[in-house]
Amino acid sequence: MGFSDNHPNGNNGREKRWLTPPFVVESLGVFDLDPCGAPGHDLAKQTFIPERNEDGLALPWEGRVWLNPPYGTEAGAFISKLAEHGDGVLLYFARTDTHVFHEYIFNMADAAFFLRGRLQFLGADGEIAGSSNAPSVLFAYGENNVAALEACGLEGKFVRF
């Protein structure tokens, strides 16, 4: 099982747990569920954590979802589940050439917020661990999340699909 905050390390290709900076999630309001959580890094009212044997794909999703999926083979399954759920925000790389991007983002998301610059992720200790090896984008599923992206106050560009 992967973690929501695994990002390929641009320097050596190995995976390392990098956590979403809380200010990103806080700028979007309160979330009901983070299905790919990390210990001590609660970004929603309910967090599924692999270390507690909580499988974010198998367990039911309810309410507004924050999703920073595991990067790798599981990403598509998590993004597909969010697209079908229809209520949440996805943090994902701006890799517009992928099947996942075309199938579950361009065809199913309602809006995007292209973050300016590279997002600085946190390590398990809460300290800045570094940047991802690609730009990050926030995607809204559902009109309430479109409004949240449009009003988030982060640096970047909002686009409605």
ABEGO torsion letter per residue (X at the ends): XBBAABBBBAAAGBBBBBBBBAAAAAAAEBBABBABBBBGBBABABBBBAAAGBBAAABBBBEBBBBBBBBEAAAAAAAAAAAAAGBEBBBBBBBAABAAAAAAAAAABABBBBBBEBBBBBBAAGBBAEBBABBBBBBBBEAAAAAAAAAAGBBEBBBBX
